[in-house]
Amino acid sequence: LEDGPQHGYGLLSLVEELGQGQVRIGPASLYDAIQTLRRRGLIRPCDAPDGADRRRRYFRLSTEGHDVLRSEATRLARLVDDLRSAGLVDAATPR
């Protein structure tokens, strides 16, 4: 959702694409995650972007969601750096 509003099926497709086929999530798990993120205030429903299918429910990151995303990305980058330093991840592995 960092790139803008998205609907559930679009998120499902993005997870598979970004996970390079190594991450699969079923629709029920995705919608449970969406509800959890909504309850935590990290995402919010929003209007469909111009030209998009208005029958779908779209979501966007909240301000807090952006902050949590940046914090989590920083945490994971540090973890990868630590794993590289320990020789557990190849230095050529992309960040």
Rosetta silent file (secondary structure, phi, psi, omega in degrees, C-alpha in Angstrom):
SEQUENCE: LEDGPQHGYGLLSLVEELGQGQVRIGPASLYDAIQTLRRRGLIRPCDAPDGADRRRRYFRLSTEGHDVLRSEATRLARLVDDLRSAGLVDAATPR
SCORE:     score description
SCORE:     0.000 S_00000001
   1 L     0.000   -5.195  178.257    0.000    0.000    0.000 S_00000001
   2 L   -60.201  -31.666 -177.886    3.043    2.277    0.075 S_00000001
   3 L   -85.100   -6.231  178.693    2.493    2.967   -3.632 S_00000001
   4 L   137.309  178.797 -177.380   -1.158    3.908   -3.206 S_00000001
   5 L   -58.458  148.546 -179.780   -4.628    2.485   -2.644 S_00000001
   6 E  -150.714  153.587  174.935   -5.221   -1.150   -3.479 S_00000001
   7 E   -98.738  169.315 -174.843   -8.031   -3.692   -3.240 S_00000001
   8 H   -54.643  -50.361 -178.562   -7.792   -7.132   -1.672 S_00000001
   9 H   -63.518  -36.531  176.802   -7.172   -9.121   -4.847 S_00000001
  10 H   -62.710  -38.919  177.346   -4.558   -6.573   -5.906 S_00000001
  11 H   -65.532  -40.837  177.769   -2.804   -7.056   -2.568 S_00000001
  12 H   -58.699  -45.047  179.012   -2.912  -10.819   -3.033 S_00000001
  13 H   -64.952  -40.571  179.245   -1.255  -10.453   -6.440 S_00000001
  14 H   -64.170  -40.877  179.001    1.385   -8.066   -5.047 S_00000001
  15 H   -59.872  -45.319  179.996    2.302  -10.474   -2.239 S_00000001
  16 H   -65.571  -40.696 -179.900    2.867  -13.248   -4.765 S_00000001
  17 H   -66.750  -50.268 -178.102    4.841  -10.958   -7.089 S_00000001
  18 H   -67.793  -29.854  177.766    7.036   -9.441   -4.379 S_00000001
  19 L   -80.561    0.657  177.959    7.522  -12.842   -2.777 S_00000001
  20 L    49.304   41.572  176.818    8.818  -14.126   -6.128 S_00000001
  21 L    79.744   -4.853 -178.950    6.620  -17.189   -5.879 S_00000001
  22 L   -91.548  -12.783 -179.697    8.019  -18.118   -2.454 S_00000001
  23 L  -120.049  124.012  176.489    5.177  -16.484   -0.536 S_00000001
  24 L  -127.803  138.517  179.137    1.606  -17.585   -0.983 S_00000001
  25 L  -135.379  135.189  179.296   -1.332  -16.339    0.980 S_00000001
  26 L   -83.275  160.703 -179.591   -4.895  -17.500    0.700 S_00000001
  27 H   -56.229  -41.446 -178.824   -7.855  -15.139    0.449 S_00000001
  28 H   -63.725  -42.918  178.363   -9.077  -15.938    3.977 S_00000001
  29 H   -64.769  -40.202  179.335   -5.660  -15.181    5.487 S_00000001
  30 H   -62.039  -48.630 -177.186   -5.403  -11.978    3.471 S_00000001
  31 H   -69.024  -30.756  172.051   -8.794  -10.695    4.573 S_00000001
  32 H   -63.808  -43.061  179.174   -8.034  -11.610    8.198 S_00000001
  33 H   -63.662  -41.796  178.234   -4.800   -9.594    7.891 S_00000001
  34 H   -59.345  -45.116 -179.754   -6.687   -6.659    6.355 S_00000001
  35 H   -64.130  -39.374  177.575   -9.139   -6.669    9.269 S_00000001
  36 H   -63.627  -44.918  179.195   -6.279   -6.817   11.792 S_00000001
  37 H   -63.780  -36.745  177.147   -4.485   -3.900   10.093 S_00000001
  38 H   -66.090  -45.954  179.752   -7.737   -1.911   10.090 S_00000001
  39 H   -60.677  -35.550  179.584   -8.347   -2.585   13.795 S_00000001
  40 L   -80.024   -5.748  178.507   -4.786   -1.461   14.567 S_00000001
  41 L    78.054   18.344 -177.856   -5.343    1.724   12.565 S_00000001
  42 L   -88.464  -25.332  174.220   -2.557    0.957   10.096 S_00000001
  43 E  -131.385  158.339 -179.393   -4.774    0.941    7.004 S_00000001
  44 E  -137.564  146.476  172.703   -8.027    2.690    6.200 S_00000001
  45 E   -64.302  151.451  177.616  -10.739    2.150    3.608 S_00000001
  46 E  -149.756  169.507  177.331  -10.665    4.733    0.841 S_00000001
  47 L   -69.084  153.609  176.093  -12.382    5.604   -2.408 S_00000001
  48 L   -66.196  140.009  175.676  -11.386    3.769   -5.563 S_00000001
  49 L   -61.618  159.701  177.885   -8.758    5.614   -7.610 S_00000001
  50 L   -54.368  133.173  177.623   -9.910    7.252  -10.840 S_00000001
  51 L    81.279   -1.915 -178.702  -10.647    4.658  -13.493 S_00000001
  52 L   -89.470  163.958  178.640  -10.609    1.775  -10.997 S_00000001
  53 L   -69.250  108.267 -175.747  -13.359   -0.752  -10.364 S_00000001
  54 L   -74.878   -7.265  177.006  -15.584    1.029   -7.843 S_00000001
  55 L   -77.486  -18.115 -179.075  -17.261   -2.249   -6.833 S_00000001
  56 L   -86.919  155.935  176.166  -14.093   -3.280   -5.001 S_00000001
  57 L   -94.263  123.455 -178.335  -13.112   -2.133   -1.509 S_00000001
  58 E  -104.565  152.641  179.385   -9.874   -0.168   -1.536 S_00000001
  59 E  -133.213  154.226  175.908   -7.480    0.492    1.325 S_00000001
  60 E  -137.456  159.644  175.279   -4.632    2.905    1.947 S_00000001
  61 E   -71.346  140.544  171.705   -1.955    3.228    4.603 S_00000001
  62 L   -82.653  173.443  176.177   -2.749    5.555    7.464 S_00000001
  63 H   -58.499  -45.093  177.838   -0.119    7.965    8.777 S_00000001
  64 H   -63.426  -37.240  177.728    0.635    5.484   11.541 S_00000001
  65 H   -61.187  -41.109  175.830    0.776    2.714    8.938 S_00000001
  66 H   -60.900  -44.699 -179.094    3.471    4.624    7.009 S_00000001
  67 H   -62.501  -44.380  179.679    5.461    5.066   10.227 S_00000001
  68 H   -65.586  -40.379  178.658    5.185    1.378   11.135 S_00000001
  69 H   -60.017  -48.017  179.805    6.159    0.353    7.592 S_00000001
  70 H   -62.284  -43.193  179.756    9.317    2.500    7.682 S_00000001
  71 H   -62.598  -43.972 -179.469   10.224    1.241   11.149 S_00000001
  72 H   -67.542  -38.641  177.827    9.732   -2.398   10.144 S_00000001
  73 H   -63.314  -40.868  177.553   11.739   -1.940    6.937 S_00000001
  74 H   -64.512  -43.377  178.735   14.607   -0.448    8.966 S_00000001
  75 H   -60.193  -44.681 -179.519   14.432   -3.320   11.460 S_00000001
  76 H   -67.834  -37.510  177.745   14.556   -5.919    8.686 S_00000001
  77 H   -62.748  -41.403  177.396   17.459   -4.154    6.923 S_00000001
  78 H   -64.224  -40.073  178.137   19.435   -4.227   10.190 S_00000001
  79 H   -60.683  -45.434  178.762   18.626   -7.910   10.614 S_00000001
  80 H   -62.722  -41.897  177.269   19.927   -8.672    7.114 S_00000001
  81 H   -59.478  -43.148  178.417   23.082   -6.640    7.835 S_00000001
  82 H   -63.624  -40.733  178.696   23.615   -8.648   11.038 S_00000001
  83 H   -65.813  -37.714  175.682   23.105  -11.917    9.146 S_00000001
  84 H   -63.110  -46.203 -179.309   25.633  -10.806    6.517 S_00000001
  85 H   -60.134  -33.486  179.445   28.146   -9.916    9.232 S_00000001
  86 L   -83.593   -2.278  179.886   27.677  -13.364   10.739 S_00000001
  87 L    76.330   16.188 -178.112   28.227  -14.968    7.327 S_00000001
  88 L   -91.707  -14.567  177.044   24.717  -16.405    7.280 S_00000001
  89 L  -129.555  132.400  179.708   23.600  -14.431    4.226 S_00000001
  90 L   -59.340  135.281 -179.977   25.712  -14.067    1.099 S_00000001
  91 L   -60.110  -24.870 -179.483   27.034  -10.516    0.703 S_00000001
  92 L   -80.406   -8.857  179.478   25.782  -10.566   -2.902 S_00000001
  93 L   -63.825  127.152 -179.023   22.193  -11.077   -1.770 S_00000001
  94 L   -60.940  149.915  176.416   20.261   -7.934   -2.737 S_00000001
  95 L   -75.091    0.000    0.000   18.992   -5.689    0.009 S_00000001
